[in-house]
Amino acid sequence: MSNTKAYITNIQAYLPGEPVPNDQMESVLGQVGDKPSRARRIILKSNGIKSRYYAIDPATGEYTHTNAQLAAEAVRKLENEHFALADLTCLAAGSSYPDQAMPGHGVMVHGELDAPPCEVASAAGVCVSGMSAMKYAYLSVIAGEHPQAVAVGSDMPSAVMQAKNFEGELNEDIDALERQPELAFEKDFLRWMLSDGAGAVLIENQPRPNTINFKIDWIDVYSYANEMEACMYAGAEKKDGELISWARYDNQQRAKRSVMSVKQDVKLLNENVIHYTVEKPLAASVKKRQLSASDYSYFVPHYSSQYFRDRVYAGLEKIDFVIPKEQWFTNLPQKGNTGAASIYIMLEELRRTQPLEQGQKILCYIPESGRFSSCFMQLTVITDASDE
């Protein structure tokens, strides 16, 4: 029996260790080669990030968590007097870069939890994977399949950003990198953009009294892979617009080319990201749902860099859907770009720190440059459960 309504009744975030300021990043991730990165200062000045978190012990360089363990930490924090892990019947998990190719990320998170057997779904992708997991949990509740469901988004890019992952390439192919420096930049660029973290939500079929709930009104997800080539990728090399899988290379080639590292086609990103993640998908949702920008009290945009803030605004202007910047909420400068976890981590802080009122509407924006996907979600603040 369908329920037709679903509410986020709890949101939690988990960020490992202590915040790492800009001047300590290279000491934690390691220096590639005998010189500090030339791109680091330029990129950090542009992206506006002041601190971030890594699941790395700065003293030893050893990892403190796996990706699945980060996600599990966020899920555990959902436990309270109303919800215990023993009640879990549905778990959906999304991540850009799981710890392994198989099994699925979701079951690895489940394996870290002291929870009973349950339905588990794994969402692949990049940043939108966290929202695909949330949509799975949301639809499970409104369909009446489960009275509650947990969705979690997590990312641990530091696992492939440490200097040791680039040593093979540095030692074996330095001449090629000097001939084509843009290849090195596509990898180095992301070392200073991404950070570790996880966030989780509990979605239920009834709002909780005496707390701030978010009613999920709708979630729209769009892919434009039919029109665009891959832009952000890992476990592959890009040649003539096509991705060549890591499986096509032997072990020596994978190390020499650092095939498993995360890469970004920066030129393709800059030329297309606003059109394919703001203008085109939001215009489709506006038409589909008869939306008005004046209805929103908050806009919660996930963007990877402050560089894109004005460009997102220009994209909203272009489709005549302007939400004033004073109504935008982000914690990018303090928490960094945590990929699939970012929207969870932003919503947790919004709920905890902002003066939210009954009936306010929130528009969330989650872009993905993997092959250009985008997600928009509308939430309604519910502080008075009796009205529902």
C-alpha positions in Angstrom: 0.0 0.0 0.0 1.5 3.3 -1.0 2.0 6.1 1.5 2.5 9.0 -0.9 4.5 11.0 1.7 8.0 10.7 3.0 10.0 12.8 5.5 13.6 13.2 6.4 13.3 13.0 10.2 17.0 12.8 11.0 20.3 13.9 9.2 23.8 13.2 10.3 27.2 13.9 9.0 30.6 12.3 9.7 33.9 13.9 8.9 37.1 12.1 9.8 39.9 13.5 11.9 40.6 17.2 12.3 40.2 19.8 9.6 43.2 20.2 7.3 44.0 23.8 6.3 45.3 24.7 2.9 48.9 24.9 3.9 48.9 21.4 5.3 47.3 19.6 2.4 50.4 18.6 0.5 52.1 17.3 3.7 49.1 15.0 4.3 48.6 13.8 0.8 52.3 13.8 0.0 54.3 15.6 -2.6 54.5 14.2 -6.1 58.1 14.5 -7.3 60.8 16.7 -6.0 58.8 20.0 -6.2 55.6 21.2 -4.6 52.6 21.3 -6.9 52.6 24.5 -9.1 48.8 24.2 -9.6 47.9 23.9 -5.9 47.9 27.6 -5.0 46.1 28.7 -8.1 43.4 26.1 -7.7 42.9 26.8 -3.9 42.6 30.5 -4.6 39.9 29.8 -7.2 37.9 27.2 -5.3 37.5 29.1 -2.0 38.0 26.0 0.2 39.8 26.8 3.4 39.8 23.5 5.1 38.7 19.9 4.5 38.9 16.4 6.0 40.9 13.3 5.1 40.6 9.8 6.5 44.4 9.8 6.8 46.5 9.9 10.0 48.8 13.0 9.3 51.5 11.6 11.5 51.8 8.2 9.7 50.1 8.6 6.4 48.0 5.5 7.1 44.3 5.5 6.4 42.0 5.7 9.4 38.8 4.5 7.6 37.6 2.8 4.5 34.9 4.5 2.4 32.4 1.9 3.8 33.5 2.7 7.3 32.9 6.4 6.8 29.4 5.7 5.6 28.7 3.4 8.5 29.8 6.0 11.0 27.2 8.4 9.5 24.5 5.8 9.7 25.3 4.9 13.3 24.8 8.6 14.3 21.1 8.3 13.2 20.4 6.1 16.2 18.3 7.8 18.9 15.3 7.1 21.1 13.1 6.8 18.0 15.3 4.7 15.7 17.8 1.8 16.3 19.8 -0.1 13.8 17.8 -3.2 14.8 14.9 -1.5 13.0 16.7 -1.1 9.7 14.9 -2.8 6.8 16.2 -0.8 3.8 19.6 0.8 3.2 20.7 2.6 0.1 24.2 3.8 -0.4 25.9 6.0 -3.0 29.5 6.8 -3.6 31.7 8.1 -6.4 34.6 5.8 -5.7 33.8 2.6 -3.6 36.6 0.7 -1.9 36.3 -2.1 -4.4 34.9 -2.9 -7.8 32.8 -5.7 -6.2 30.9 -6.4 -4.0 28.6 -3.4 -4.2 29.3 -0.4 -1.9 25.9 -0.8 -0.1 26.5 -4.3 1.2 30.0 -3.3 2.4 28.4 -0.5 4.4 25.8 -3.0 5.7 28.6 -5.3 6.7 30.1 -2.6 8.9 26.8 -2.1 10.8 25.4 -4.1 13.7 22.1 -4.4 11.8 19.8 -7.3 10.8 19.4 -8.6 7.3 17.8 -6.0 5.2 17.2 -4.7 1.6 20.4 -3.0 0.3 20.9 -1.0 -2.8 24.1 0.5 -4.2 24.1 3.6 -6.4 27.1 4.2 -8.7 28.1 7.4 -10.4 29.8 10.5 -9.1 28.1 13.2 -6.9 24.5 12.3 -8.0 25.1 8.8 -6.7 24.3 10.1 -3.2 21.0 11.4 -4.5 20.2 8.2 -6.4 20.5 6.4 -3.1 18.2 9.0 -1.4 15.7 8.6 -4.2 15.7 4.8 -3.8 15.0 5.2 -0.1 12.4 7.9 -0.7 10.5 5.8 -3.3 10.7 2.7 -1.0 8.9 4.6 1.7 6.2 6.3 -0.5 5.5 3.0 -2.2 4.8 1.4 1.2 7.6 -1.1 0.9 9.2 0.1 4.1 8.0 2.3 7.0 11.5 3.8 7.1 14.7 3.7 5.0 18.2 4.9 5.4 20.2 6.6 2.6 23.9 7.4 2.9 26.3 9.2 0.6 30.0 8.9 1.2 33.3 9.6 -0.6 36.9 9.0 0.2 38.9 10.5 -2.7 42.1 10.6 -0.6 42.4 6.9 -1.2 43.6 7.7 -4.7 45.0 11.1 -4.2 48.0 10.3 -2.1 51.4 10.9 -3.7 52.3 7.2 -3.7 49.6 6.6 -6.3 51.4 8.7 -8.8 54.9 7.4 -8.3 54.7 4.9 -11.1 53.7 7.5 -13.6 56.3 10.0 -12.3 59.2 7.5 -12.6 58.1 5.8 -15.8 56.7 8.5 -18.0 57.9 11.9 -16.9 59.0 12.8 -20.5 55.4 12.2 -21.8 54.0 14.4 -19.0 56.3 17.2 -19.9 55.2 17.0 -23.5 51.5 17.0 -22.5 51.3 18.9 -19.2 47.5 19.1 -19.5 47.4 15.3 -18.7 49.1 16.0 -15.4 46.9 19.0 -14.6 43.7 16.9 -15.1 44.9 14.7 -12.2 46.7 17.3 -10.1 43.7 19.6 -10.3 41.4 17.2 -8.4 44.0 16.6 -5.6 43.2 20.1 -4.3 39.4 20.0 -5.0 38.1 16.8 -3.2 37.8 15.7 0.4 36.5 12.8 2.5 33.2 12.6 4.4 29.8 10.9 4.7 26.3 11.8 5.5 23.1 9.8 6.2 19.4 10.5 6.4 16.5 8.6 8.0 13.4 8.8 5.8 10.1 7.8 7.4 6.4 7.8 6.4 5.5 10.1 9.3 7.2 13.3 10.6 8.6 13.3 14.1 7.1 15.7 16.7 9.3 18.3 18.4 11.9 18.3 15.7 12.6 19.7 12.3 11.5 17.4 9.5 12.0 17.8 5.8 9.1 16.5 3.7 10.5 15.3 0.3 8.2 16.8 -2.3 10.1 15.4 -5.3 13.5 14.4 -6.6 14.3 14.9 -10.3 17.4 13.2 -11.8 18.6 13.8 -15.4 21.4 12.3 -17.4 22.7 13.8 -20.6 25.1 11.0 -21.5 23.3 10.6 -24.8 24.6 14.1 -25.7 28.0 14.4 -23.9 31.2 12.4 -23.5 32.7 11.6 -20.2 34.2 14.5 -18.3 35.2 13.2 -14.8 36.3 9.6 -14.6 38.5 7.1 -12.8 39.7 3.5 -13.7 40.0 4.5 -17.3 41.9 6.6 -19.8 40.2 8.9 -22.3 41.2 8.8 -26.0 39.4 10.5 -28.8 36.4 11.1 -26.5 36.0 7.5 -25.5 37.0 5.8 -22.2 39.4 2.9 -22.3 38.8 0.6 -19.3 41.4 -0.2 -16.7 40.9 -3.8 -17.6 42.5 -3.2 -21.0 45.8 -2.4 -19.4 48.3 -4.7 -17.6 49.5 -3.9 -14.1 52.6 -2.0 -15.3 50.6 0.1 -17.7 48.0 1.0 -15.0 50.7 2.2 -12.7 52.6 4.0 -15.4 49.6 5.9 -16.5 48.0 6.1 -13.0 44.8 4.8 -14.7 43.0 4.4 -11.4 43.4 8.1 -10.4 40.5 10.5 -10.7 40.7 12.8 -13.7 38.8 15.7 -15.0 38.5 17.1 -18.5 38.7 20.7 -17.3 38.0 22.3 -20.7 34.9 20.2 -21.3 33.7 20.9 -17.8 34.0 24.7 -18.1 32.3 24.8 -21.5 29.3 22.6 -20.6 28.7 22.3 -16.8 26.2 25.1 -16.3 24.2 24.4 -19.4 23.8 20.7 -18.7 23.5 20.8 -14.9 21.6 24.1 -14.3 19.9 25.5 -17.3 18.6 22.4 -19.2 17.6 20.2 -16.2 16.1 22.9 -14.0 14.1 24.4 -17.0 12.7 20.9 -17.5 11.7 20.6 -13.8 10.2 24.1 -13.8 8.0 23.2 -16.8 7.1 19.7 -15.4 6.2 21.0 -11.9 5.2 24.6 -12.5 7.8 26.0 -10.2 8.4 29.6 -9.1 11.7 30.9 -7.8 9.9 33.1 -5.3 8.5 30.0 -3.5 11.9 29.1 -2.1 13.4 30.3 1.2 16.7 28.5 0.7 18.8 27.3 -2.2 21.3 24.6 -1.3 23.7 24.2 -4.2 26.5 21.7 -4.4 29.3 23.1 -6.5 32.9 22.0 -6.4 34.4 25.5 -6.3 33.4 29.0 -5.4 34.6 29.7 -9.0 31.2 28.3 -10.1 29.0 30.3 -7.7 28.6 33.3 -10.1 28.2 30.9 -13.0 25.4 29.0 -11.3 23.7 32.3 -10.7 24.1 33.3 -14.3 22.6 30.0 -15.3 19.6 30.7 -13.1 19.3 34.2 -14.7 19.4 32.7 -18.1 16.2 30.6 -17.5 14.6 33.4 -15.5 14.7 31.4 -12.2 16.7 33.7 -9.9 17.0 32.8 -6.2 18.9 35.7 -4.5 22.3 34.8 -3.3 21.5 35.8 0.3 19.1 32.7 0.3 21.9 30.3 -0.7 23.4 28.0 1.8 26.8 26.3 1.5 29.6 25.1 3.8 32.1 24.4 1.0 34.8 26.7 2.5 34.9 24.8 5.8 33.9 21.2 4.8 35.3 21.0 1.3 33.9 19.1 -1.7 32.8 15.7 -0.4 31.2 14.6 -3.6 28.3 12.2 -3.1 28.1 13.2 0.5 28.1 16.9 0.0 24.3 17.5 -0.1 23.8 15.4 3.1 26.6 17.3 4.9 25.1 20.7 3.8 21.5 19.7 4.8 22.7 18.5 8.2 24.3 21.9 8.9 21.4 23.8 7.5 18.9 21.9 9.7 21.1 22.4 12.8 22.1 26.1 12.3 19.4 28.0 10.4 16.1 29.4 11.7 13.8 27.1 9.8 10.1 27.7 9.9 7.0 25.6 9.1 6.2 25.5 5.4 9.4 26.9 4.1 10.6 25.4 0.8 14.2 24.4 0.0 15.6 23.7 -3.5 18.7 21.5 -3.6 21.0 21.3 -6.6 23.4 18.4 -7.1 25.4 18.4 -10.4 27.7 15.7 -11.7 30.3 16.1 -14.4 30.9 12.4 -14.8 29.0 12.4 -18.1 26.9 15.4 -17.2 24.0 14.5 -14.9 22.1 16.7 -12.5 19.6 16.4 -9.7 17.1 18.8 -8.2 15.2 18.1 -5.0 12.4 20.1 -3.3 12.0 19.9 0.5 9.3 21.5 2.7 10.2 22.3 6.3 7.8 20.6 8.8 8.2 21.7 12.4 4.6 21.0 13.4 3.9 17.3 12.8 0.3 17.7 13.7 -0.3 19.6 10.5 0.6 16.5 8.5 
